Amino acid sequence: MTQVWNINITNEDKEDVCISRLTLAVVKSGEYKNSFTKE
């Protein structure tokens, strides 16, 4: 499953970079999502 977080960051021209890094982090760390979601 590929989860993409749509976050609006207004920090110069690093918007795409932040979004890309976030997406990569989520894709690379699939288990991180499970850890992040604690019931």
Buried (B, 14 or more C-beta within 10 A) or exposed (E): EEEEEEEEEEEEEEEEEEBEEBBEEBEEEEEEEEEEEEE
